[in-house]
Amino acid sequence: MDDIGSAAGVTGPALYHHFAGKEAMLVAALIPVSEGLLHGGKARVSQHHDDASAALGDLIDFHVEFALANPAVIALHLHELDRLPDEPRRQIRRLQRLYVEEWVGVLATLRPELEAAEARVLAHAAFGLMNSTPFLGGEVDRRRRAALLRDATIHALTGK
């Protein structure tokens, strides 16, 4: 709570004056993130409707930048999502599934030999790579981390 308060410019306990409790704060943090990923993913795909390779590259760039800029949000999601009440957890999961399907659609076009379920497996594997940022140390500079994450993700998804 102190970290969240610090990011907002207040003390951790001061947050409770604005929210009903920790769960309400988590919902207020995680739903907009999931909405932002979905809207950003859709926007990138729509910019490249005739070029799946460019769409995939843009999706990867978008998600890598998100992951590098928001490792605390990723860690929060990993540790706290299952503790949320049913309805907001379902809403967040629904938004995430829709985001995954943006990736699946691009992968299905780029790799027609894949069944949708297989493309979904690859998309989730890619998220595992890109969302590893909370566990990466600072010994590699940010630009190089971004390049490594992009390269690893494109290779995981395309085999190239």
Rosetta blueprint (number, residue, H / E / L):
1 M L
2 D H
3 D H
4 I H
5 G H
6 S H
7 A H
8 A H
9 G L
10 V L
11 T L
12 G L
13 P H
14 A H
15 L H
16 Y H
17 H H
18 H L
19 F L
20 A L
21 G L
22 K H
23 E H
24 A H
25 M H
26 L H
27 V H
28 A H
29 A H
30 L H
31 I H
32 P H
33 V H
34 S H
35 E H
36 G H
37 L H
38 L H
39 H H
40 G H
41 G H
42 K H
43 A H
44 R H
45 V H
46 S H
47 Q H
48 H L
49 H L
50 D L
51 D L
52 A H
53 S H
54 A H
55 A H
56 L H
57 G H
58 D H
59 L H
60 I H
61 D H
62 F H
63 H H
64 V H
65 E H
66 F H
67 A H
68 L H
69 A H
70 N L
71 P H
72 A H
73 V H
74 I H
75 A H
76 L H
77 H H
78 L H
79 H H
80 E H
81 L H
82 D H
83 R H
84 L L
85 P L
86 D H
87 E H
88 P H
89 R H
90 R H
91 Q H
92 I H
93 R H
94 R H
95 L H
96 Q H
97 R H
98 L H
99 Y H
100 V H
101 E H
102 E H
103 W H
104 V H
105 G H
106 V H
107 L H
108 A H
109 T H
110 L H
111 R L
112 P L
113 E L
114 L L
115 E L
116 A H
117 A H
118 E H
119 A H
120 R H
121 V H
122 L H
123 A H
124 H H
125 A H
126 A H
127 F H
128 G H
129 L H
130 M H
131 N L
132 S L
133 T H
134 P H
135 F H
136 L L
137 G L
138 G L
139 E L
140 V L
141 D L
142 R H
143 R H
144 R H
145 R H
146 A H
147 A H
148 L H
149 L H
150 R H
151 D H
152 A H
153 T H
154 I H
155 H H
156 A H
157 L H
158 T H
159 G L
160 K L
